[in-house]
Amino acid sequence: MDRTLLRAEFPVLTDVAYLNAGTCGPLPRAAGAAAVGLLHQAEQHGRSADHFGVLIAAQDGRRRRLADLVGAARPEDVALTTATTDGIVHVLQGLEWARGDEIVVAEHEHPGLLGPLAALIRQHGVHVRTAPLERIVEAVGPETKLVACSHVRWTDGQVAPAALAELRGRVPVLLDGAQGLGAVPVDVQALGCAFYAGPGQKWLCGPIGTGMLWIDPAWQDRVAARGPAYLNLEAPAEGLDARPWPDARAHDAIATSAEITTSANAAFDVLAEEGWDSLMAGAADLAEALVRRLEAAGRTVAPRGRTTLVAWSDPEPAATRDRLAAAGVVVRDLPGTDLLRASVGAWNDEGDLERLVAALA
Ligand SMILES: Cc1ncc(COP(=O)(O)O)c(C=O)c1O
């Protein structure tokens, strides 16, 4: 991988040590150009059949790209959502629940999972039980109807245990892939999950408003489409007889735009061009290099997996975050913890890490 060439695709990296893809990835120039180009076309020529033709082609392309990336058997097993949370909501609101049904969740999950779960507790009286991520499989009991946890935990980069795959056929697993998709290898078949929800705006470097949800074909008819709209219907002209697609397309976002979908595809292609294996290995190696630098500088790094997130303790995380930002280094603090978190992508380099550690001193 030629890191210099890759870095040149991302204008923000010229001046900033941008280490925040766990929030939003750096946007490649090609992604901005694709969106702006289509907006200008719409300005000049209006938005009619041609424009929607571009949208449909972009959506088909997006579904194919994402299906390839996660090892889906078919593109139709992937829904095009607006965000990780959108996919989580489709699963949680689409499954049937009875009062007292148990959901096992890992500790320290993100509000993107906890918010929709809290809504289920209020709506259906489900019971949510929390277990340590590393022991989540052992926490599953006869009453458990769903296991929901991060593939990669947002606070420290820990990875969900491989033993989750043993639950396949017993209890469905919903993986929150917000810090997994595009960051670490994702093979939905090997993970053994029933649902994998991920973002387009983080490690895929696309615009906000893009996400995906993979649904195991064995579960597609058990997740109701709560409000299927035009794009979710197999034959929209059939009026009240129109049925949702019998696959994940029933959960596509109700509205999306040609601009952001084309832009997301352009961002994806910049990364895919590098080769996902080398991109992910390069990012994980660089994250490990950051751990070594931080430890050498006397910092305590939170235990983590081989991922792209590195979190360390700081006495005043919010103030330090602002101080680093003023020095052109972008990381984030994690509210409710004493941690600062750097997100390391293959687009970063040793110079970015050096700037971070120097600015911390
Ligand atoms: C683990 C985790 N889950 C969910 C989310 C929410 O993601 P989205 O904005 O794509 O819904 C995030 C965002 O930071 C996250 O880190």
The ligand as a Tripos MOL2 file, in Angstrom:
@<TRIPOS>MOLECULE
LIG
   16    16     1     0     0
SMALL
NO_CHARGES

@<TRIPOS>ATOM
      1 C1        -20.5650    1.2180   18.7260 C.3       1 LIG1
      2 C2        -21.4210    2.2690   18.0900 C.ar      1 LIG1
      3 N1        -22.6930    1.9870   17.8240 N.ar      1 LIG1
      4 C3        -23.5070    2.8600   17.2070 C.ar      1 LIG1
      5 C4        -23.0600    4.1060   16.8400 C.ar      1 LIG1
      6 C5        -23.9910    5.0310   16.1450 C.3       1 LIG1
      7 O1        -23.6770    5.0060   14.7850 O.3       1 LIG1
      8 P1        -24.5930    5.6800   13.6850 P.3       1 LIG1
      9 O2        -24.4120    7.1430   13.8300 O.co2     1 LIG1
     10 O3        -24.0780    5.1320   12.3960 O.co2     1 LIG1
     11 O4        -25.9860    5.2620   13.9760 O.co2     1 LIG1
     12 C6        -21.7310    4.4600   17.0880 C.ar      1 LIG1
     13 C7        -21.2400    5.7950   16.7090 C.2       1 LIG1
     14 O5        -20.2560    6.2910   17.1610 O.2       1 LIG1
     15 C8        -20.8880    3.5180   17.7300 C.ar      1 LIG1
     16 O6        -19.6040    3.7910   17.9800 O.3       1 LIG1
@<TRIPOS>BOND
     1     1     2 1
     2     2     3 ar
     3     2    15 ar
     4     3     4 ar
     5     4     5 ar
     6     5     6 1
     7     5    12 ar
     8     6     7 1
     9     7     8 1
    10     8     9 2
    11     8    10 1
    12     8    11 1
    13    12    13 1
    14    12    15 ar
    15    13    14 2
    16    15    16 1
@<TRIPOS>SUBSTRUCTURE
     1 LIG1         1 GROUP 0 **** ****
